[in-house]
Amino acid sequence: MVNVKKGGELDMTECMTLASHFKDLAKQGLVDVKFYVRNLDEAVSEQVCSEVNALYAARSAGKIKALNFEDSRRANT
């Protein structure tokens, strides 16, 4: 669903914003993204897209911290 503002300007939905972000990331080499949603009966696309957009916004703002639980099965190189 696309909302149209007065004057004919498009108001981007959360999913449109996320799709635009992924398009930019694809130009940088992104190949695939998957989202595992626990309860599909309660999940709404716009809500999922909103959450993912919030994660990317936090990342861009430097509000994230890498976590290392030292439980990786991959060899450290």
N, CA, C, O and CB atoms as a CASP TS submission, in Angstrom:
PFRMAT TS
TARGET T0000
AUTHOR 0000-0000-0000
METHOD Language model
MODEL 1
PARENT N/A
ATOM      1  N   MET     1       0.840  -1.176   0.000  1.00  0.00           N
ATOM      2  CA  MET     1       0.000   0.000   0.000  1.00  0.00           C
ATOM      3  C   MET     1       0.884   1.237   0.000  1.00  0.00           C
ATOM      4  O   MET     1       1.826   1.327   0.787  1.00  0.00           O
ATOM      5  CB  MET     1      -0.955  -0.001   1.212  1.00  0.00           C
ATOM      6  N   VAL     2       0.595   2.168  -0.855  1.00  0.00           N
ATOM      7  CA  VAL     2       1.342   3.422  -0.944  1.00  0.00           C
ATOM      8  C   VAL     2       0.412   4.549  -0.532  1.00  0.00           C
ATOM      9  O   VAL     2      -0.699   4.676  -1.045  1.00  0.00           O
ATOM     10  CB  VAL     2       1.910   3.656  -2.386  1.00  0.00           C
ATOM     11  N   ASN     3       0.877   5.352   0.388  1.00  0.00           N
ATOM     12  CA  ASN     3       0.104   6.514   0.807  1.00  0.00           C
ATOM     13  C   ASN     3       0.515   7.699  -0.044  1.00  0.00           C
ATOM     14  O   ASN     3       1.697   7.886  -0.334  1.00  0.00           O
ATOM     15  CB  ASN     3       0.308   6.816   2.317  1.00  0.00           C
ATOM     16  N   VAL     4      -0.450   8.489  -0.438  1.00  0.00           N
ATOM     17  CA  VAL     4      -0.178   9.676  -1.239  1.00  0.00           C
ATOM     18  C   VAL     4      -0.485  10.898  -0.397  1.00  0.00           C
ATOM     19  O   VAL     4      -1.593  11.057   0.115  1.00  0.00           O
ATOM     20  CB  VAL     4      -1.010   9.679  -2.556  1.00  0.00           C
ATOM     21  N   LYS     5       0.523  11.769  -0.260  1.00  0.00           N
ATOM     22  CA  LYS     5       0.356  13.008   0.494  1.00  0.00           C
ATOM     23  C   LYS     5      -0.353  14.032  -0.376  1.00  0.00           C
ATOM     24  O   LYS     5      -0.477  13.860  -1.588  1.00  0.00           O
ATOM     25  CB  LYS     5       1.721  13.555   0.981  1.00  0.00           C
ATOM     26  N   LYS     6      -0.814  15.094   0.259  1.00  0.00           N
ATOM     27  CA  LYS     6      -1.402  16.195  -0.505  1.00  0.00           C
ATOM     28  C   LYS     6      -0.369  16.718  -1.481  1.00  0.00           C
ATOM     29  O   LYS     6       0.805  16.846  -1.134  1.00  0.00           O
ATOM     30  CB  LYS     6      -1.901  17.331   0.432  1.00  0.00           C
ATOM     31  N   GLY     7      -0.783  17.015  -2.666  1.00  0.00           N
ATOM     32  CA  GLY     7       0.131  17.484  -3.701  1.00  0.00           C
ATOM     33  C   GLY     7       0.670  16.345  -4.557  1.00  0.00           C
ATOM     34  O   GLY     7       1.497  16.568  -5.441  1.00  0.00           O
ATOM     35  N   GLY     8       0.198  15.110  -4.295  1.00  0.00           N
ATOM     36  CA  GLY     8       0.586  13.983  -5.119  1.00  0.00           C
ATOM     37  C   GLY     8       1.910  13.338  -4.758  1.00  0.00           C
ATOM     38  O   GLY     8       2.350  12.418  -5.449  1.00  0.00           O
ATOM     39  N   GLU     9       2.560  13.796  -3.688  1.00  0.00           N
ATOM     40  CA  GLU     9       3.843  13.227  -3.275  1.00  0.00           C
ATOM     41  C   GLU     9       3.631  11.869  -2.605  1.00  0.00           C
ATOM     42  O   GLU     9       2.719  11.705  -1.795  1.00  0.00           O
ATOM     43  CB  GLU     9       4.583  14.190  -2.316  1.00  0.00           C
ATOM     44  N   LEU    10       4.474  10.903  -2.948  1.00  0.00           N
ATOM     45  CA  LEU    10       4.339   9.565  -2.371  1.00  0.00           C
ATOM     46  C   LEU    10       4.935   9.513  -0.969  1.00  0.00           C
ATOM     47  O   LEU    10       6.007  10.061  -0.712  1.00  0.00           O
ATOM     48  CB  LEU    10       5.016   8.521  -3.271  1.00  0.00           C
ATOM     49  N   ASP    11       4.226   8.849  -0.078  1.00  0.00           N
ATOM     50  CA  ASP    11       4.708   8.597   1.273  1.00  0.00           C
ATOM     51  C   ASP    11       5.156   7.143   1.297  1.00  0.00           C
ATOM     52  O   ASP    11       4.328   6.240   1.187  1.00  0.00           O
ATOM     53  CB  ASP    11       3.599   8.894   2.370  1.00  0.00           C
ATOM     54  N   MET    12       6.475   6.904   1.442  1.00  0.00           N
ATOM     55  CA  MET    12       6.997   5.546   1.372  1.00  0.00           C
ATOM     56  C   MET    12       6.586   4.740   2.596  1.00  0.00           C
ATOM     57  O   MET    12       6.636   5.227   3.725  1.00  0.00           O
ATOM     58  CB  MET    12       8.518   5.566   1.241  1.00  0.00           C
ATOM     59  N   THR    13       6.183   3.512   2.356  1.00  0.00           N
ATOM     60  CA  THR    13       5.867   2.603   3.442  1.00  0.00           C
ATOM     61  C   THR    13       7.173   2.047   3.994  1.00  0.00           C
ATOM     62  O   THR    13       8.233   2.232   3.395  1.00  0.00           O
ATOM     63  CB  THR    13       4.920   1.459   2.967  1.00  0.00           C
ATOM     64  N   GLU    14       7.100   1.367   5.134  1.00  0.00           N
ATOM     65  CA  GLU    14       8.290   0.748   5.728  1.00  0.00           C
ATOM     66  C   GLU    14       8.906  -0.265   4.765  1.00  0.00           C
ATOM     67  O   GLU    14      10.127  -0.323   4.619  1.00  0.00           O
ATOM     68  CB  GLU    14       7.935   0.062   7.068  1.00  0.00           C
ATOM     69  N   CYS    15       8.066  -1.060   4.109  1.00  0.00           N
ATOM     70  CA  CYS    15       8.586  -2.077   3.186  1.00  0.00           C
ATOM     71  C   CYS    15       9.210  -1.451   1.951  1.00  0.00           C
ATOM     72  O   CYS    15      10.188  -1.980   1.422  1.00  0.00           O
ATOM     73  CB  CYS    15       7.474  -3.031   2.769  1.00  0.00           C
ATOM     74  N   MET    16       8.672  -0.346   1.487  1.00  0.00           N
ATOM     75  CA  MET    16       9.271   0.353   0.345  1.00  0.00           C
ATOM     76  C   MET    16      10.633   0.922   0.731  1.00  0.00           C
ATOM     77  O   MET    16      11.578   0.882  -0.056  1.00  0.00           O
ATOM     78  CB  MET    16       8.339   1.482  -0.157  1.00  0.00           C
ATOM     79  N   THR    17      10.723   1.450   1.943  1.00  0.00           N
ATOM     80  CA  THR    17      11.990   1.987   2.442  1.00  0.00           C
ATOM     81  C   THR    17      13.030   0.882   2.533  1.00  0.00           C
ATOM     82  O   THR    17      14.176   1.066   2.125  1.00  0.00           O
ATOM     83  CB  THR    17      11.798   2.653   3.817  1.00  0.00           C
ATOM     84  N   LEU    18      12.628  -0.266   3.069  1.00  0.00           N
ATOM     85  CA  LEU    18      13.542  -1.401   3.201  1.00  0.00           C
ATOM     86  C   LEU    18      13.968  -1.919   1.822  1.00  0.00           C
ATOM     87  O   LEU    18      15.141  -2.226   1.613  1.00  0.00           O
ATOM     88  CB  LEU    18      12.879  -2.533   4.015  1.00  0.00           C
ATOM     89  N   ALA    19      13.038  -2.015   0.897  1.00  0.00           N
ATOM     90  CA  ALA    19      13.362  -2.479  -0.456  1.00  0.00           C
ATOM     91  C   ALA    19      14.381  -1.540  -1.107  1.00  0.00           C
ATOM     92  O   ALA    19      15.291  -1.995  -1.801  1.00  0.00           O
ATOM     93  CB  ALA    19      12.079  -2.569  -1.325  1.00  0.00           C
ATOM     94  N   SER    20      14.231  -0.256  -0.888  1.00  0.00           N
ATOM     95  CA  SER    20      15.171   0.718  -1.440  1.00  0.00           C
ATOM     96  C   SER    20      16.556   0.524  -0.820  1.00  0.00           C
ATOM     97  O   SER    20      17.573   0.601  -1.509  1.00  0.00           O
ATOM     98  CB  SER    20      14.667   2.161  -1.198  1.00  0.00           C
ATOM     99  N   HIS    21      16.578   0.272   0.488  1.00  0.00           N
ATOM    100  CA  HIS    21      17.852   0.036   1.176  1.00  0.00           C
ATOM    101  C   HIS    21      18.532  -1.223   0.632  1.00  0.00           C
ATOM    102  O   HIS    21      19.739  -1.221   0.388  1.00  0.00           O
ATOM    103  CB  HIS    21      17.627  -0.093   2.702  1.00  0.00           C
ATOM    104  N   PHE    22      17.763  -2.291   0.444  1.00  0.00           N
ATOM    105  CA  PHE    22      18.326  -3.533  -0.081  1.00  0.00           C
ATOM    106  C   PHE    22      18.805  -3.366  -1.515  1.00  0.00           C
ATOM    107  O   PHE    22      19.780  -3.997  -1.923  1.00  0.00           O
ATOM    108  CB  PHE    22      17.298  -4.653  -0.005  1.00  0.00           C
ATOM    109  N   LYS    23      18.129  -2.525  -2.277  1.00  0.00           N
ATOM    110  CA  LYS    23      18.566  -2.255  -3.649  1.00  0.00           C
ATOM    111  C   LYS    23      19.947  -1.610  -3.636  1.00  0.00           C
ATOM    112  O   LYS    23      20.811  -1.953  -4.443  1.00  0.00           O
ATOM    113  CB  LYS    23      17.550  -1.343  -4.384  1.00  0.00           C
ATOM    114  N   ASP    24      20.145  -0.668  -2.707  1.00  0.00           N
ATOM    115  CA  ASP    24      21.454  -0.029  -2.566  1.00  0.00           C
ATOM    116  C   ASP    24      22.506  -1.044  -2.120  1.00  0.00           C
ATOM    117  O   ASP    24      23.630  -1.035  -2.622  1.00  0.00           O
ATOM    118  CB  ASP    24      21.379   1.137  -1.562  1.00  0.00           C
ATOM    119  N   LEU    25      22.144  -1.920  -1.178  1.00  0.00           N
ATOM    120  CA  LEU    25      23.086  -2.933  -0.696  1.00  0.00           C
ATOM    121  C   LEU    25      23.426  -3.941  -1.790  1.00  0.00           C
ATOM    122  O   LEU    25      24.550  -4.440  -1.841  1.00  0.00           O
ATOM    123  CB  LEU    25      22.508  -3.657   0.521  1.00  0.00           C
ATOM    124  N   ALA    26      22.470  -4.246  -2.662  1.00  0.00           N
ATOM    125  CA  ALA    26      22.728  -5.173  -3.770  1.00  0.00           C
ATOM    126  C   ALA    26      23.797  -4.613  -4.705  1.00  0.00           C
ATOM    127  O   ALA    26      24.606  -5.361  -5.256  1.00  0.00           O
ATOM    128  CB  ALA    26      21.429  -5.451  -4.557  1.00  0.00           C
ATOM    129  N   LYS    27      23.794  -3.307  -4.875  1.00  0.00           N
ATOM    130  CA  LYS    27      24.826  -2.677  -5.699  1.00  0.00           C
ATOM    131  C   LYS    27      26.210  -2.833  -5.076  1.00  0.00           C
ATOM    132  O   LYS    27      27.226  -2.765  -5.767  1.00  0.00           O
ATOM    133  CB  LYS    27      24.509  -1.195  -5.902  1.00  0.00           C
ATOM    134  N   GLN    28      26.237  -3.044  -3.755  1.00  0.00           N
ATOM    135  CA  GLN    28      27.497  -3.226  -3.033  1.00  0.00           C
ATOM    136  C   GLN    28      27.847  -4.706  -2.869  1.00  0.00           C
ATOM    137  O   GLN    28      28.856  -5.040  -2.249  1.00  0.00           O
ATOM    138  CB  GLN    28      27.418  -2.556  -1.662  1.00  0.00           C
ATOM    139  N   GLY    29      27.012  -5.596  -3.427  1.00  0.00           N
ATOM    140  CA  GLY    29      27.333  -7.009  -3.396  1.00  0.00           C
ATOM    141  C   GLY    29      26.401  -7.889  -2.582  1.00  0.00           C
ATOM    142  O   GLY    29      26.599  -9.103  -2.536  1.00  0.00           O
ATOM    143  N   LEU    30      25.393  -7.318  -1.941  1.00  0.00           N
ATOM    144  CA  LEU    30      24.438  -8.134  -1.188  1.00  0.00           C
ATOM    145  C   LEU    30      23.760  -9.111  -2.130  1.00  0.00           C
ATOM    146  O   LEU    30      23.284  -8.724  -3.197  1.00  0.00           O
ATOM    147  CB  LEU    30      23.387  -7.249  -0.473  1.00  0.00           C
ATOM    148  N   VAL    31      23.716 -10.371  -1.740  1.00  0.00           N
ATOM    149  CA  VAL    31      23.136 -11.395  -2.593  1.00  0.00           C
ATOM    150  C   VAL    31      21.787 -11.868  -2.074  1.00  0.00           C
ATOM    151  O   VAL    31      20.853 -12.036  -2.857  1.00  0.00           O
ATOM    152  CB  VAL    31      24.081 -12.568  -2.713  1.00  0.00           C
ATOM    153  N   ASP    32      21.668 -12.084  -0.774  1.00  0.00           N
ATOM    154  CA  ASP    32      20.454 -12.688  -0.232  1.00  0.00           C
ATOM    155  C   ASP    32      20.240 -12.233   1.203  1.00  0.00           C
ATOM    156  O   ASP    32      21.193 -12.003   1.947  1.00  0.00           O
ATOM    157  CB  ASP    32      20.530 -14.225  -0.303  1.00  0.00           C
ATOM    158  N   VAL    33      18.978 -12.109   1.576  1.00  0.00           N
ATOM    159  CA  VAL    33      18.594 -11.772   2.949  1.00  0.00           C
ATOM    160  C   VAL    33      17.414 -12.644   3.317  1.00  0.00           C
ATOM    161  O   VAL    33      16.495 -12.836   2.521  1.00  0.00           O
ATOM    162  CB  VAL    33      18.243 -10.248   3.103  1.00  0.00           C
ATOM    163  N   LYS    34      17.446 -13.169   4.524  1.00  0.00           N
ATOM    164  CA  LYS    34      16.320 -13.976   5.009  1.00  0.00           C
ATOM    165  C   LYS    34      15.890 -13.467   6.368  1.00  0.00           C
ATOM    166  O   LYS    34      16.714 -13.027   7.169  1.00  0.00           O
ATOM    167  CB  LYS    34      16.696 -15.481   5.087  1.00  0.00           C
ATOM    168  N   PHE    35      14.600 -13.528   6.620  1.00  0.00           N
ATOM    169  CA  PHE    35      14.055 -13.177   7.922  1.00  0.00           C
ATOM    170  C   PHE    35      13.257 -14.358   8.424  1.00  0.00           C
ATOM    171  O   PHE    35      12.369 -14.861   7.734  1.00  0.00           O
ATOM    172  CB  PHE    35      13.177 -11.891   7.852  1.00  0.00           C
ATOM    173  N   TYR    36      13.571 -14.792   9.609  1.00  0.00           N
ATOM    174  CA  TYR    36      12.840 -15.892  10.220  1.00  0.00           C
ATOM    175  C   TYR    36      11.894 -15.302  11.251  1.00  0.00           C
ATOM    176  O   TYR    36      12.317 -14.760  12.272  1.00  0.00           O
ATOM    177  CB  TYR    36      13.806 -16.938  10.869  1.00  0.00           C
ATOM    178  N   VAL    37      10.609 -15.417  10.962  1.00  0.00           N
ATOM    179  CA  VAL    37       9.572 -14.855  11.828  1.00  0.00           C
ATOM    180  C   VAL    37       8.953 -16.001  12.616  1.00  0.00           C
ATOM    181  O   VAL    37       8.504 -16.998  12.050  1.00  0.00           O
ATOM    182  CB  VAL    37       8.482 -14.080  10.998  1.00  0.00           C
ATOM    183  N   ARG    38       8.938 -15.839  13.917  1.00  0.00           N
ATOM    184  CA  ARG    38       8.478 -16.919  14.786  1.00  0.00           C
ATOM    185  C   ARG    38       7.005 -17.252  14.579  1.00  0.00           C
ATOM    186  O   ARG    38       6.655 -18.425  14.454  1.00  0.00           O
ATOM    187  CB  ARG    38       8.715 -16.552  16.230  1.00  0.00           C
ATOM    188  N   ASN    39       6.150 -16.260  14.541  1.00  0.00           N
ATOM    189  CA  ASN    39       4.717 -16.514  14.455  1.00  0.00           C
ATOM    190  C   ASN    39       4.139 -15.786  13.237  1.00  0.00           C
ATOM    191  O   ASN    39       3.848 -14.591  13.299  1.00  0.00           O
ATOM    192  CB  ASN    39       3.999 -16.063  15.759  1.00  0.00           C
ATOM    193  N   LEU    40       3.981 -16.505  12.151  1.00  0.00           N
ATOM    194  CA  LEU    40       3.487 -15.896  10.911  1.00  0.00           C
ATOM    195  C   LEU    40       2.052 -15.405  11.028  1.00  0.00           C
ATOM    196  O   LEU    40       1.643 -14.512  10.287  1.00  0.00           O
ATOM    197  CB  LEU    40       3.586 -16.886   9.775  1.00  0.00           C
ATOM    198  N   ASP    41       1.277 -15.980  11.956  1.00  0.00           N
ATOM    199  CA  ASP    41      -0.106 -15.545  12.123  1.00  0.00           C
ATOM    200  C   ASP    41      -0.194 -14.145  12.715  1.00  0.00           C
ATOM    201  O   ASP    41      -1.178 -13.439  12.495  1.00  0.00           O
ATOM    202  CB  ASP    41      -0.858 -16.523  13.004  1.00  0.00           C
ATOM    203  N   GLU    42       0.831 -13.737  13.468  1.00  0.00           N
ATOM    204  CA  GLU    42       0.816 -12.421  14.109  1.00  0.00           C
ATOM    205  C   GLU    42       1.684 -11.396  13.388  1.00  0.00           C
ATOM    206  O   GLU    42       1.568 -10.196  13.636  1.00  0.00           O
ATOM    207  CB  GLU    42       1.275 -12.546  15.537  1.00  0.00           C
ATOM    208  N   ALA    43       2.544 -11.862  12.503  1.00  0.00           N
ATOM    209  CA  ALA    43       3.460 -10.951  11.822  1.00  0.00           C
ATOM    210  C   ALA    43       2.755 -10.229  10.686  1.00  0.00           C
ATOM    211  O   ALA    43       2.030 -10.839   9.899  1.00  0.00           O
ATOM    212  CB  ALA    43       4.680 -11.710  11.290  1.00  0.00           C
ATOM    213  N   VAL    44       2.973  -8.945  10.611  1.00  0.00           N
ATOM    214  CA  VAL    44       2.449  -8.117   9.533  1.00  0.00           C
ATOM    215  C   VAL    44       3.663  -7.560   8.792  1.00  0.00           C
ATOM    216  O   VAL    44       4.619  -7.100   9.415  1.00  0.00           O
ATOM    217  CB  VAL    44       1.502  -6.959  10.077  1.00  0.00           C
ATOM    218  N   SER    45       3.620  -7.602   7.474  1.00  0.00           N
ATOM    219  CA  SER    45       4.774  -7.188   6.669  1.00  0.00           C
ATOM    220  C   SER    45       5.315  -5.826   7.075  1.00  0.00           C
ATOM    221  O   SER    45       6.524  -5.664   7.238  1.00  0.00           O
ATOM    222  CB  SER    45       4.399  -7.163   5.206  1.00  0.00           C
ATOM    223  N   GLU    46       4.455  -4.868   7.237  1.00  0.00           N
ATOM    224  CA  GLU    46       4.910  -3.521   7.586  1.00  0.00           C
ATOM    225  C   GLU    46       5.598  -3.499   8.949  1.00  0.00           C
ATOM    226  O   GLU    46       6.547  -2.742   9.151  1.00  0.00           O
ATOM    227  CB  GLU    46       3.732  -2.547   7.582  1.00  0.00           C
ATOM    228  N   GLN    47       5.128  -4.318   9.877  1.00  0.00           N
ATOM    229  CA  GLN    47       5.766  -4.380  11.198  1.00  0.00           C
ATOM    230  C   GLN    47       7.164  -4.991  11.094  1.00  0.00           C
ATOM    231  O   GLN    47       8.111  -4.494  11.703  1.00  0.00           O
ATOM    232  CB  GLN    47       4.897  -5.200  12.182  1.00  0.00           C
ATOM    233  N   VAL    48       7.286  -6.059  10.329  1.00  0.00           N
ATOM    234  CA  VAL    48       8.589  -6.704  10.143  1.00  0.00           C
ATOM    235  C   VAL    48       9.546  -5.728   9.462  1.00  0.00           C
ATOM    236  O   VAL    48      10.688  -5.577   9.895  1.00  0.00           O
ATOM    237  CB  VAL    48       8.450  -8.012   9.306  1.00  0.00           C
ATOM    238  N   CYS    49       9.098  -5.078   8.420  1.00  0.00           N
ATOM    239  CA  CYS    49       9.936  -4.103   7.713  1.00  0.00           C
ATOM    240  C   CYS    49      10.331  -2.954   8.633  1.00  0.00           C
ATOM    241  O   CYS    49      11.464  -2.475   8.577  1.00  0.00           O
ATOM    242  CB  CYS    49       9.202  -3.559   6.476  1.00  0.00           C
ATOM    243  N   SER    50       9.417  -2.515   9.465  1.00  0.00           N
ATOM    244  CA  SER    50       9.696  -1.443  10.420  1.00  0.00           C
ATOM    245  C   SER    50      10.792  -1.842  11.393  1.00  0.00           C
ATOM    246  O   SER    50      11.685  -1.046  11.684  1.00  0.00           O
ATOM    247  CB  SER    50       8.432  -1.071  11.186  1.00  0.00           C
ATOM    248  N   GLU    51      10.732  -3.065  11.897  1.00  0.00           N
ATOM    249  CA  GLU    51      11.749  -3.561  12.829  1.00  0.00           C
ATOM    250  C   GLU    51      13.120  -3.637  12.152  1.00  0.00           C
ATOM    251  O   GLU    51      14.131  -3.256  12.742  1.00  0.00           O
ATOM    252  CB  GLU    51      11.348  -4.948  13.374  1.00  0.00           C
ATOM    253  N   VAL    52      13.147  -4.127  10.922  1.00  0.00           N
ATOM    254  CA  VAL    52      14.412  -4.241  10.196  1.00  0.00           C
ATOM    255  C   VAL    52      14.966  -2.846   9.897  1.00  0.00           C
ATOM    256  O   VAL    52      16.171  -2.620  10.015  1.00  0.00           O
ATOM    257  CB  VAL    52      14.220  -5.047   8.880  1.00  0.00           C
ATOM    258  N   ASN    53      14.103  -1.920   9.515  1.00  0.00           N
ATOM    259  CA  ASN    53      14.545  -0.540   9.281  1.00  0.00           C
ATOM    260  C   ASN    53      15.126   0.062  10.550  1.00  0.00           C
ATOM    261  O   ASN    53      16.127   0.777  10.496  1.00  0.00           O
ATOM    262  CB  ASN    53      13.380   0.324   8.773  1.00  0.00           C
ATOM    263  N   ALA    54      14.507  -0.221  11.690  1.00  0.00           N
ATOM    264  CA  ALA    54      15.007   0.296  12.973  1.00  0.00           C
ATOM    265  C   ALA    54      16.394  -0.278  13.285  1.00  0.00           C
ATOM    266  O   ALA    54      17.258   0.424  13.812  1.00  0.00           O
ATOM    267  CB  ALA    54      14.017  -0.047  14.118  1.00  0.00           C
ATOM    268  N   LEU    55      16.600  -1.552  12.958  1.00  0.00           N
ATOM    269  CA  LEU    55      17.922  -2.156  13.172  1.00  0.00           C
ATOM    270  C   LEU    55      18.983  -1.489  12.302  1.00  0.00           C
ATOM    271  O   LEU    55      20.077  -1.183  12.777  1.00  0.00           O
ATOM    272  CB  LEU    55      17.876  -3.663  12.876  1.00  0.00           C
ATOM    273  N   TYR    56      18.661  -1.265  11.033  1.00  0.00           N
ATOM    274  CA  TYR    56      19.613  -0.608  10.137  1.00  0.00           C
ATOM    275  C   TYR    56      19.866   0.836  10.576  1.00  0.00           C
ATOM    276  O   TYR    56      20.992   1.322  10.468  1.00  0.00           O
ATOM    277  CB  TYR    56      19.096  -0.641   8.688  1.00  0.00           C
ATOM    278  N   ALA    57      18.841   1.525  11.065  1.00  0.00           N
ATOM    279  CA  ALA    57      19.021   2.901  11.541  1.00  0.00           C
ATOM    280  C   ALA    57      19.937   2.925  12.761  1.00  0.00           C
ATOM    281  O   ALA    57      20.800   3.796  12.872  1.00  0.00           O
ATOM    282  CB  ALA    57      17.656   3.543  11.883  1.00  0.00           C
ATOM    283  N   ALA    58      19.753   1.976  13.675  1.00  0.00           N
ATOM    284  CA  ALA    58      20.617   1.897  14.853  1.00  0.00           C
ATOM    285  C   ALA    58      22.051   1.611  14.439  1.00  0.00           C
ATOM    286  O   ALA    58      22.991   2.170  15.003  1.00  0.00           O
ATOM    287  CB  ALA    58      20.117   0.814  15.823  1.00  0.00           C
ATOM    288  N   ARG    59      22.214   0.744  13.458  1.00  0.00           N
ATOM    289  CA  ARG    59      23.557   0.419  12.960  1.00  0.00           C
ATOM    290  C   ARG    59      24.218   1.655  12.361  1.00  0.00           C
ATOM    291  O   ARG    59      25.388   1.930  12.629  1.00  0.00           O
ATOM    292  CB  ARG    59      23.491  -0.712  11.909  1.00  0.00           C
ATOM    293  N   SER    60      23.472   2.396  11.554  1.00  0.00           N
ATOM    294  CA  SER    60      24.003   3.604  10.920  1.00  0.00           C
ATOM    295  C   SER    60      24.377   4.668  11.943  1.00  0.00           C
ATOM    296  O   SER    60      25.316   5.436  11.736  1.00  0.00           O
ATOM    297  CB  SER    60      22.990   4.168   9.942  1.00  0.00           C
ATOM    298  N   ALA    61      23.630   4.708  13.057  1.00  0.00           N
ATOM    299  CA  ALA    61      23.871   5.697  14.098  1.00  0.00           C
ATOM    300  C   ALA    61      24.950   5.245  15.092  1.00  0.00           C
ATOM    301  O   ALA    61      25.261   5.958  16.046  1.00  0.00           O
ATOM    302  CB  ALA    61      22.576   5.989  14.838  1.00  0.00           C
ATOM    303  N   GLY    62      25.512   4.062  14.861  1.00  0.00           N
ATOM    304  CA  GLY    62      26.554   3.565  15.748  1.00  0.00           C
ATOM    305  C   GLY    62      26.035   3.088  17.095  1.00  0.00           C
ATOM    306  O   GLY    62      26.781   3.042  18.073  1.00  0.00           O
ATOM    307  N   LYS    63      24.777   2.737  17.147  1.00  0.00           N
ATOM    308  CA  LYS    63      24.160   2.316  18.403  1.00  0.00           C
ATOM    309  C   LYS    63      24.111   0.796  18.544  1.00  0.00           C
ATOM    310  O   LYS    63      23.192   0.248  19.154  1.00  0.00           O
ATOM    311  CB  LYS    63      22.758   2.884  18.506  1.00  0.00           C
ATOM    312  N   ILE    64      25.104   0.128  17.977  1.00  0.00           N
ATOM    313  CA  ILE    64      25.149  -1.330  18.073  1.00  0.00           C
ATOM    314  C   ILE    64      26.479  -1.745  18.672  1.00  0.00           C
ATOM    315  O   ILE    64      27.441  -0.977  18.679  1.00  0.00           O
ATOM    316  CB  ILE    64      24.942  -1.992  16.684  1.00  0.00           C
ATOM    317  N   LYS    65      26.520  -2.955  19.169  1.00  0.00           N
ATOM    318  CA  LYS    65      27.744  -3.507  19.718  1.00  0.00           C
ATOM    319  C   LYS    65      27.854  -4.953  19.251  1.00  0.00           C
ATOM    320  O   LYS    65      26.907  -5.730  19.370  1.00  0.00           O
ATOM    321  CB  LYS    65      27.768  -3.408  21.277  1.00  0.00           C
ATOM    322  N   ALA    66      29.006  -5.298  18.725  1.00  0.00           N
ATOM    323  CA  ALA    66      29.221  -6.669  18.285  1.00  0.00           C
ATOM    324  C   ALA    66      29.269  -7.587  19.501  1.00  0.00           C
ATOM    325  O   ALA    66      29.913  -7.285  20.505  1.00  0.00           O
ATOM    326  CB  ALA    66      30.525  -6.786  17.455  1.00  0.00           C
ATOM    327  N   LEU    67      28.582  -8.696  19.389  1.00  0.00           N
ATOM    328  CA  LEU    67      28.569  -9.681  20.460  1.00  0.00           C
ATOM    329  C   LEU    67      29.360 -10.899  20.035  1.00  0.00           C
ATOM    330  O   LEU    67      29.207 -11.381  18.913  1.00  0.00           O
ATOM    331  CB  LEU    67      27.129 -10.073  20.835  1.00  0.00           C
ATOM    332  N   ASN    68      30.198 -11.398  20.915  1.00  0.00           N
ATOM    333  CA  ASN    68      30.967 -12.599  20.626  1.00  0.00           C
ATOM    334  C   ASN    68      30.771 -13.561  21.789  1.00  0.00           C
ATOM    335  O   ASN    68      31.322 -13.361  22.872  1.00  0.00           O
ATOM    336  CB  ASN    68      32.487 -12.272  20.402  1.00  0.00           C
ATOM    337  N   PHE    69      29.990 -14.596  21.560  1.00  0.00           N
ATOM    338  CA  PHE    69      29.723 -15.583  22.593  1.00  0.00           C
ATOM    339  C   PHE    69      30.740 -16.723  22.558  1.00  0.00           C
ATOM    340  O   PHE    69      30.646 -17.677  23.330  1.00  0.00           O
ATOM    341  CB  PHE    69      28.316 -16.134  22.436  1.00  0.00           C
ATOM    342  N   GLU    70      31.720 -16.609  21.644  1.00  0.00           N
ATOM    343  CA  GLU    70      32.772 -17.605  21.481  1.00  0.00           C
ATOM    344  C   GLU    70      32.215 -19.018  21.324  1.00  0.00           C
ATOM    345  O   GLU    70      32.774 -19.982  21.847  1.00  0.00           O
ATOM    346  CB  GLU    70      33.713 -17.555  22.662  1.00  0.00           C
ATOM    347  N   ASP    71      31.108 -19.122  20.597  1.00  0.00           N
ATOM    348  CA  ASP    71      30.499 -20.425  20.361  1.00  0.00           C
ATOM    349  C   ASP    71      30.461 -20.783  18.877  1.00  0.00           C
ATOM    350  O   ASP    71      29.728 -21.681  18.462  1.00  0.00           O
ATOM    351  CB  ASP    71      29.095 -20.450  20.932  1.00  0.00           C
ATOM    352  N   SER    72      31.251 -20.080  18.095  1.00  0.00           N
ATOM    353  CA  SER    72      31.285 -20.329  16.668  1.00  0.00           C
ATOM    354  C   SER    72      31.903 -21.684  16.377  1.00  0.00           C
ATOM    355  O   SER    72      32.847 -22.103  17.046  1.00  0.00           O
ATOM    356  CB  SER    72      32.054 -19.230  15.952  1.00  0.00           C
ATOM    357  N   ARG    73      31.373 -22.358  15.385  1.00  0.00           N
ATOM    358  CA  ARG    73      31.922 -23.641  14.955  1.00  0.00           C
ATOM    359  C   ARG    73      33.012 -23.445  13.908  1.00  0.00           C
ATOM    360  O   ARG    73      33.715 -24.386  13.540  1.00  0.00           O
ATOM    361  CB  ARG    73      30.813 -24.538  14.400  1.00  0.00           C
ATOM    362  N   ARG    74      33.141 -22.212  13.437  1.00  0.00           N
ATOM    363  CA  ARG    74      34.156 -21.928  12.438  1.00  0.00           C
ATOM    364  C   ARG    74      35.510 -21.747  13.125  1.00  0.00           C
ATOM    365  O   ARG    74      35.593 -21.264  14.254  1.00  0.00           O
ATOM    366  CB  ARG    74      33.782 -20.669  11.616  1.00  0.00           C
ATOM    367  N   ALA    75      36.553 -22.143  12.426  1.00  0.00           N
ATOM    368  CA  ALA    75      37.905 -21.981  12.978  1.00  0.00           C
ATOM    369  C   ALA    75      38.277 -20.510  12.956  1.00  0.00           C
ATOM    370  O   ALA    75      38.003 -19.801  11.987  1.00  0.00           O
ATOM    371  CB  ALA    75      38.946 -22.821  12.181  1.00  0.00           C
ATOM    372  N   ASN    76      38.895 -20.066  14.014  1.00  0.00           N
ATOM    373  CA  ASN    76      39.387 -18.678  14.055  1.00  0.00           C
ATOM    374  C   ASN    76      40.639 -18.598  13.200  1.00  0.00           C
ATOM    375  O   ASN    76      41.558 -19.405  13.338  1.00  0.00           O
ATOM    376  CB  ASN    76      39.682 -18.208  15.529  1.00  0.00           C
ATOM    377  N   THR    77      40.656 -17.616  12.322  1.00  0.00           N
ATOM    378  CA  THR    77      41.842 -17.460  11.458  1.00  0.00           C
ATOM    379  C   THR    77      42.453 -16.117  11.673  1.00  0.00           C
ATOM    380  O   THR    77      43.458 -15.788  11.043  1.00  0.00           O
ATOM    381  CB  THR    77      41.490 -17.641   9.978  1.00  0.00           C
TER
END
